Amino acid sequence: MDKQEDALREFGRRLTQLREEQGLSVAELASRTGLDPLVIRSMEAGERNIHLTTIFRLAVGLGVEPVELLASL
């Protein structure tokens, strides 16, 4: 496993953690961000590379600063 794959998995764990801390389902976060629920699931599983604009959309949907999603990387 390389560092990029590790980073994607860690990002996914952090995304899941923040979503669950707020009691949001994947569908609710999808509604808040305009992202497809399948896309969010694949990000949470560490299977999808994430664009910077997507990080900002997720941060807005979660009501956090983008750095909160990247804190564990």
N, C-alpha and C positions, 0 to 999 in steps of 0.2 A: 504494500500500500504506500502511495506517495503522499507528500505533504499536501498537495491540492485536494486529494480525496479525503484526507484527514480533516482539512479545513471545511470542506462541504458537509461532512458528517457532524462536525462540531457546531457549525452554523445551524444545521437542522435541529440538533438537540436544544440549542439556545432558543430558536424560534418556537419549538414545541413548548419549552418551559415557560416562556413569556405568554404564549397563548393560553396555556392551562392555568397559569397564575391569575389570569383575568377571567377565567371561567368561560372562555370562548370556544365554540366548536370550530372545526375547520370551515364549515359552511358559513358561520358568522364572520370569521376573518375574511373569507372570500368575498362576502357581501360588502364588507368595509373597505376592501382594497381593490375590488374589481378584478381580482385574479380568479382563475378557475380553481375550484377545490382540488382537482387532481394535480394541478401545478403546486399548490401549497403542500399537499401530501408528499409529492416527490421531493420538494425542498426539505421537508422535515425528515425524510428518509436519507437525505444526503445524496440524492441521485441526480440533482439538477444544478447546473452552474447558474449562479445568480448574477444578474446585471445590477449595477449601482442604482438605476432607477427603481428596480424592484425592491431593493433594500429600503429606499425611501418610502415607497408605497406601503410596505409592511410596517415600517416605523410609524407612519401616520395612522394606519389601521389599528395598531396596538397602543397608540398614544405614548410612544417612547421616542427618545432620540435615536437616530441610526446607530450611534456608537454602542447602544445597549445590545443590539443584535450582533455586534462584532466583538464584544467585550471578552469573550472566551477564546478568541483566535490568537 
